[in-house]
Amino acid sequence: MLSLLVILTLSYLVGSIPASVWIGKLIYGVDVREYGSGNAGATNAFRVLGWKAGVLATLIDLGKGLLAAGVIATIRLDSLPAGPTFWEMDSVVRLMAGVAAVAGHMFPIWAGFRGGKGVNTSAGVLFALTPITMFITLGVFAIVLFSSRYVSLASVTAAITFPSAIAIRRYVFGIESLDPSLLIFSAIMAVGIIVAHRSNIKRLVNGTENRIRTFRPATGMRGRGEI
């Protein structure tokens, strides 16, 4: 149990690193939560600070998930607790570390528990676990984003795509290296992402959600003198 406690704690603390908030404050003197959508995620960093800050925030948020599920989850101070016989416990622990990192991103202790929506950190976790499924998910994300120009719709669609792809690859194509725990936990993560996007979903239904106007590198509101 000690290993699991350490893994979950470290994963949460790493996930709590508020990349967009710290980049905004340290480099630009701006709290991104006070502008744009008010969200502390990379999308709002793109919107408020421009593409350089947005790309940096995205990479850090992805890295948090990769670090939690790919590195921190391998810490062993004692034996892991026994799990269901039909689950591979190492995969379960990696997923639990990933969920802890996403929770940290959404409710960061370093930023007053006001975080982002967890999409990029979740993507980092899932890349660490099954990169092929993640590339499929990214393909769907890109198609929805470029066809609709709604980041929120692309994010929610991707969240649903991942567990769906896991289920199809394992139970239709017989890829048994995909542990069943991946399906359960990715479905839980998908629900969390959808809940975090509930205000966006409401705006999508009402037709008031903001669209990306151009895919050219963003200068940000700061670059246009709006801050």
C-alpha positions in Angstrom: 0.0 0.0 0.0 2.9 2.4 0.6 3.9 2.3 -3.0 0.4 3.0 -4.2 0.1 5.9 -1.7 3.4 7.4 -2.9 2.5 7.0 -6.5 -0.9 8.6 -6.2 0.4 11.5 -4.1 3.3 12.3 -6.4 1.1 11.9 -9.5 -1.4 14.4 -8.0 1.3 16.9 -7.1 2.8 16.6 -10.6 -0.6 17.0 -12.2 -1.2 20.1 -10.0 1.6 22.0 -11.8 -0.6 24.8 -13.4 1.4 25.4 -16.6 -0.8 28.0 -18.1 -1.2 30.0 -14.9 2.6 30.0 -14.1 3.6 30.7 -17.7 1.1 33.6 -17.8 2.2 35.1 -14.5 6.0 34.5 -14.7 6.5 35.5 -18.4 3.6 37.8 -19.2 2.4 39.1 -15.9 -1.1 37.8 -16.6 -3.4 35.3 -14.9 -5.1 33.5 -17.8 -8.0 32.7 -15.5 -9.0 36.4 -15.5 -9.3 36.6 -19.3 -10.8 34.7 -22.2 -12.8 31.7 -21.0 -11.4 32.0 -17.5 -10.1 28.4 -17.8 -6.6 27.5 -16.6 -5.9 25.2 -19.6 -3.7 25.4 -22.6 -6.6 26.4 -25.0 -7.1 29.6 -23.0 -3.3 30.2 -23.0 -3.5 30.1 -26.8 -6.4 32.5 -26.7 -5.0 34.9 -24.2 -1.2 34.7 -24.5 -0.6 33.4 -28.1 0.7 30.3 -29.7 4.1 30.2 -28.0 2.6 30.1 -24.5 -0.1 27.8 -25.7 2.3 25.3 -27.2 4.5 25.4 -24.1 1.5 24.8 -21.8 0.3 22.0 -24.0 3.7 20.2 -23.8 3.9 20.6 -20.1 0.3 19.3 -19.6 1.0 16.3 -21.8 4.3 15.7 -19.9 2.5 15.6 -16.6 0.3 12.7 -17.8 3.3 10.9 -19.4 5.4 11.3 -16.2 2.6 10.1 -13.9 1.6 7.0 -15.9 5.0 6.2 -17.5 7.5 6.9 -14.7 5.9 7.6 -11.3 3.7 4.6 -11.6 6.8 2.3 -11.7 7.8 3.3 -8.1 7.9 0.2 -5.9 8.6 0.6 -2.2 6.6 -2.6 -1.3 4.4 -5.1 -3.1 1.3 -3.8 -4.9 -2.1 -4.7 -3.4 -3.9 -7.7 -5.1 -6.5 -6.8 -7.7 -9.1 -8.7 -9.6 -7.7 -11.7 -11.4 -8.9 -10.5 -14.8 -6.9 -7.2 -14.4 -3.2 -6.7 -14.8 -2.3 -4.8 -11.7 0.6 -2.8 -13.2 -1.8 -1.4 -15.8 -4.3 -0.6 -13.0 -1.7 1.3 -11.0 -0.5 3.2 -14.1 -4.1 4.2 -14.8 -4.7 5.2 -11.1 -1.6 7.4 -11.3 -2.9 8.9 -14.5 -6.3 9.7 -12.9 -4.5 11.3 -9.9 -2.5 13.5 -12.3 -5.7 14.5 -14.2 -7.4 15.3 -10.8 -4.4 17.4 -10.0 -4.7 19.3 -13.2 -8.3 20.0 -12.7 -8.0 20.8 -9.0 -4.4 22.0 -8.5 -3.1 22.5 -5.0 -0.6 25.0 -6.3 -3.2 27.2 -7.9 -6.1 27.4 -5.4 -7.8 24.3 -6.9 -8.8 26.3 -10.0 -7.4 24.3 -12.9 -8.1 23.2 -16.4 -10.3 20.5 -17.9 -7.7 17.8 -18.1 -7.7 17.0 -21.8 -4.0 17.3 -22.5 -3.0 15.6 -19.2 -5.4 12.8 -20.0 -3.8 12.5 -23.5 -0.4 12.2 -21.9 -1.6 9.4 -19.6 -3.1 7.5 -22.5 0.0 8.0 -24.7 2.0 6.3 -22.0 -0.5 3.4 -21.8 -1.4 2.6 -25.4 0.1 5.0 -28.1 -1.6 3.3 -31.0 -5.1 3.9 -29.5 -4.1 7.4 -28.7 -3.0 8.1 -32.3 -6.5 6.9 -33.4 -8.0 9.2 -30.9 -5.9 12.1 -32.1 -6.9 11.5 -35.7 -10.6 11.8 -34.7 -9.8 14.9 -32.6 -8.1 16.5 -35.6 -11.0 15.6 -38.0 -13.6 17.0 -35.7 -11.6 20.1 -34.9 -10.8 21.1 -38.5 -14.3 20.3 -39.7 -16.2 22.0 -36.9 -13.6 24.5 -35.5 -14.9 23.7 -32.0 -12.1 22.7 -29.6 -14.6 21.6 -27.0 -16.5 19.4 -29.4 -13.3 17.8 -30.6 -12.2 17.2 -27.0 -15.4 15.6 -26.0 -15.5 13.5 -29.1 -11.9 12.3 -28.5 -12.8 11.5 -24.9 -15.5 9.2 -26.1 -13.4 7.8 -28.9 -10.6 6.4 -26.7 -12.6 3.9 -24.7 -14.6 3.0 -27.8 -11.4 2.3 -29.7 -10.1 0.2 -26.8 -13.2 -1.9 -26.8 -13.2 -2.4 -30.6 -9.5 -3.3 -30.7 -9.7 -5.8 -27.8 -13.1 -7.4 -28.3 -13.5 -7.1 -32.1 -9.9 -7.5 -33.3 -8.7 -9.6 -30.4 -5.8 -7.5 -29.2 -5.5 -9.0 -25.7 -2.5 -7.0 -24.7 -5.1 -4.2 -24.0 -6.0 -4.9 -20.3 -9.7 -4.6 -19.5 -8.9 -2.1 -16.8 -7.9 0.3 -19.7 -11.5 0.3 -20.9 -13.0 0.9 -17.4 -10.6 3.7 -16.4 -10.6 5.4 -19.7 -14.4 5.4 -19.6 -14.2 7.0 -16.1 -11.7 9.6 -17.4 -14.0 10.3 -20.4 -16.9 10.9 -18.1 -14.8 13.3 -16.0 -13.8 15.3 -19.2 -17.4 15.4 -20.4 -18.5 16.7 -17.0 -15.7 19.3 -17.0 -17.0 20.5 -20.5 -20.6 20.7 -19.4 -20.7 24.5 -19.9 -19.2 24.1 -23.3 -21.7 21.4 -24.2 -24.5 23.7 -23.2 -23.1 26.5 -25.4 -22.8 24.0 -28.3 -26.4 23.1 -28.0 -27.4 26.8 -27.8 -25.2 27.7 -30.7 -23.1 30.2 -28.7 -19.8 28.2 -28.3 -16.7 30.1 -29.6 -15.2 28.7 -32.8 -11.6 28.9 -33.9 -11.6 31.6 -36.6 -8.2 30.7 -38.1 -5.6 28.0 -37.7 -2.8 30.4 -38.2 -0.5 30.9 -35.1 -2.4 32.9 -32.6 -1.0 36.2 -31.3 -3.3 36.1 -28.3 -5.5 38.8 -26.8 -2.4 40.2 -25.1 -0.8 40.6 -28.5 -3.8 42.5 -29.8 -3.8 44.9 -26.8 -6.9 43.5 -25.2 -5.3 43.0 -21.8 
